[in-house]
Amino acid sequence: MRARRVGIGSDLDNGIELKRIVLGVQYNGSPWSGWQTQPSGNTVQDVLERALASFAKAPIATTCAGRTDAGVHALEQIVHFDTELDRAAYSWVNGVNAFLPASIAVQWATEVPHEVREDELHDSQADFHARFSAYARTYHYVVHNSAVRSPIWAERAGWVFRPLDVDRMRAAAVHLIGEQDFTVFRAASCQAKTPVKHMYEVQIRQQGDLIVFTLRASAFLHHMVRNIVGSLIFVGTGRREPPWIAELLESRDRSLSAPTFMPDGLYLARIDYDKKWALPQIDQGHFPGFLGIALP
């Protein structure tokens, strides 16, 4: 659906048709200072918006589903923006990718129904929003568990040289399930309005010397996944017992939990939306790329 901009004032009554475009973006976060734009211009958002501007011949501002930190990767970041440009989905993919570096690529594009009204009749719930329309998020954290570090997994996986007991970590992860106050796993700089989130699922899978932690929740606090993984590793190495995770949650004291684990192995995997938006998202039944080979 293409919407006319309507509202009060002559600037809004010019009959301009705006389209809301949604992109699925994949990136290797290693070269970048996170998602969110910075004065340095060395972020995924900065690079993507420059590519969009080059393709569209006009500035385009983007909104993402969830900001990622420096060094964190995305298998499928969801991004939306509004534009007057009328292009087919494949044109957005191929055209924008022509201006992007090898570490960032648009995987798909689609147009969603959109109505812009700047008056009291506008219902924001009727519009798709990359962040606010989402009802769940999934992250993978990949750990290379080996006595000797591997250059192959550098910047792609976290490294733990002490042996990890997966069964102990699974027993500890049970305490994370449900709606809880996750203050103990929250970064001091976190700007979330509430620390209460619903953890739907935590899976821990092992294939050889790779261990993948998969966490799905309503939303995540800043550094929450990396802080949880760090604490589960404490349990996996025998430094703490599985019930310690429950004690941490009850304490709500960040200083008692493990240090924030490295960003290298963290992947934003999926954002869940209502099916009515019909987004052509990646099938998360299989791990894409090298993860699919490592963990069939």
N, C-alpha and C positions, 0 to 999 in steps of 0.2 A: 504494500500500500504506500503510495506517495502522498505526502501531506502538504497542504498549503500552510504556510506560516500565517497565523491570524492573531490579532490582538489590537491593542489601542495605540494609535499613532500611525502616521503616514509611512514610516519606515517598515512597519510590519504589515502594511496592506498592499504590498507590491506584487502579490501573487507568486512569489518565488516558491518553487516546489523543492522540498528537502527530502532526501532519502536517508534512512539510517542503514548503514552498512556494518555488518559484523564480520570480523576476521578471526580465523584460528591461526595463531602465530606460534612457531616453534623456534627456540633459540638455545644456543650454547652460551651460558652466562659468563664463562670464564674471562672473556676480554672486556666485559662491561661493568660499570659501577652501579649495577642494579637496574631496575625497570624505570623508576621515576626520574623525570627530567631534572637535570642539574646544570649549573652555569658552565661546567666543563664541556657539556654536550656529549659526554662519553657514556650514555645510557641507552638501553634498548628503546625506550620511548623516544628519545631524541633522534636516534637513527631511523626509526620507523616513520616518525613524522616528517623527517627530511625526505625520505623516499616517497611518501605519500604526496608531499608537496611537489616533488619533481614530476611525478606521474600526473597529478591533477592540475598542475600549473597554478596552484593556489594553496594557501596555508590550510592545514587540516589538524584539528586538535583531537586527540584520542583519549578514551577512557578504558581502563583495563579491569579485569575481574579481580585481580589481586596483585599487589606490588611484590616483586621479588628482590632480594638483596643482591649485593655484588657477589658474583661467582655462582649464583643459583640458576639452574636451567629451567626450561619450560618445554614440555612435550606438547602442550596445547594451552597456551595463554589465550583468553578471549578478549577481544578488543572491539569497541564500537566507535563510530564517528558519524556525523551528519554532513552531507554534501549535496550540492546541486548537480553534480556530475552524473550523467547517465551512462553507465558502462555495464557490460555483462560481467557475471561473477568471475569467469576465467580471465577477463581483462584485468580485474583488480589483482588477481593472483600473479599472473605473468608480468603484468606491467610494473607492479610495485617491487616484485622480486628482482627485476632488472636493475633496480637502484639500491638493493640491499647487499651487505657483505655476506660471505659464506656462512657466518655464524648465526644469521637470522633469516628466516624464510616464512612467508605466508603460505599456509597449507590449504586453506579454503576461504571462500568469501560468499556471503549471502546477504540479501536485502530482507529486512524485517518490517512489519507494519509499523508506522510511525506517524504521530500527529503532534505537531508543535503548536501549542496554544499558550499565549502569555496573558491569560485572563483567568478568572475564577472558575471557569468551566473545565479547565484542563485536569485530567486525572493521570498522574504520573505512573500509576500502576498499569495503565493501558499500554505503556511504551516499554520496549525491551531496554534493559540497562545491564551492561556487562557485569557490574558489581551487584547492584541491588536486586536484580531478577534471579540471581543465583540462590539455590537452596542448599548446596553442599559443595565441598571442595575435596579433592584427593591429591595427596602428595606421596611420592616414592622417595625413600632415602636408600641409596646403594652404598654398602660397606664392603671393602675388600679386606677380608680377614686372613692375613698371612704374616708369617714371621719376617718376611722381607718385602719392602715396598716394591710396587711395580710401576714403571713409567707408563705402561699402557693405560693404567687407571688414573693417572695423575689428572686432576681437575675434573674427573668423571665419577669418582667414588671417594668416600671417606676411607681412611686406612686405620685399621686396628691390628696391632701386631700380637697382642695377647689372644689366646684362643677364646672364642665366644661360645657359650652354651645357649643354643637357640631355645631349648625347652624352658630354661630358667627365664629367658626374656619373654617368652610367650605367657608364662605364668604371671609375670609382673604386668604385662600389657593388659590383662583382664581388668585390672583396677582402673584403667583409663576410660573404660566404656561407660556411656551414659551422659546425662547432662550434669556438668560439674563446674566448679570454680577452678580454673587453670592458672590462677595467679602465680603459683610456684614455678610455672614454665613460661612466664611472661617477661619479655625484655623491659628494662627500666624505661626505655624510650617509646614503648607501645602506646599508641593513641586510641586504641579501641575503647568504646564507651563502657563495655562490660567484659569482665574476664570469664563470664559464664558461657560455655559453648557445649554443644552436644557432639560427643565422639560416637560415631556410628559403628566404626570398625577399625581394628588394628590387625594387620596380617604381618607375619614374619616368615619369609621363605628363604631357603638356602639351596644353592646349587654350587657344589664345589667350594671354592673359597670366596664366593660372593653371597652376601646376605642382603635381602631387600626388605625394608620396613615400608609397609603401605598403610597410611592413615587417612581415613575419610571422616570428615566432621562438617558441622553446619558452617563453621568458619574457624579460622586459626588466628591466634594472637601473634604479634611480632616475635620471631625466633622460637615459637612454640614447638614446631616439629624438631628443630635442631636441639632444643633443650630436652625434649622427651627422649630422643634417640641417645643423647649423651647419658641420660640417667639409666636407660635400658642397657646400655653398654656397661655401666657400672655393675648392674645385676649380672649381665652375661659373663663378665670376667671374674665374678665371685666377690667383688668388693662390697656388694650389698645383697640382701636377700629380697626375693620377689615382693613381700609385703611392704617393703620400703617405699614403693611407689604410692601406695595408699596413704602412708604416713606423710609423704611429701605433699600430696594433695590437701590433706587435712591441715597441714601446717601453714600453707599459703605464704611460705617464706622462701623467696628465690635463692637466698644464700645457702640453703641446705641442700639444694639439688646439684647435679653435676654441671660442670662448665658447658657453655654453648659449644656444640660440636661444629666442626668445620663445614663450610657451605658446599664444598666440592661435589658431594653425592646427592644433593637435594634437587628434586625435579617436581615442578608443578605439573601434575598429570592430567587432571580433568576438573572441569567446573560443571556442575549439574544444573539444568534449567528445565522448566516445564516443557513438555513435548509440543505444546502449541506453537512454540517458536520454530520448530522443525530445523534446528541447526544441524548441519552435516558433520557432526563431531566424529573424532576418531573412536573406533571400537576399542574400548579399554579391556576387552576380554583377552587381549594379547598385548604384550609389551612391544612397543615399536623399536625399530633399529637394533642396536647392539644388545639392548635389554631383552629383546625377543629371542635372541640367540642364546643369551646366558641363562634365561629363565623361561623355558618353553611352558 
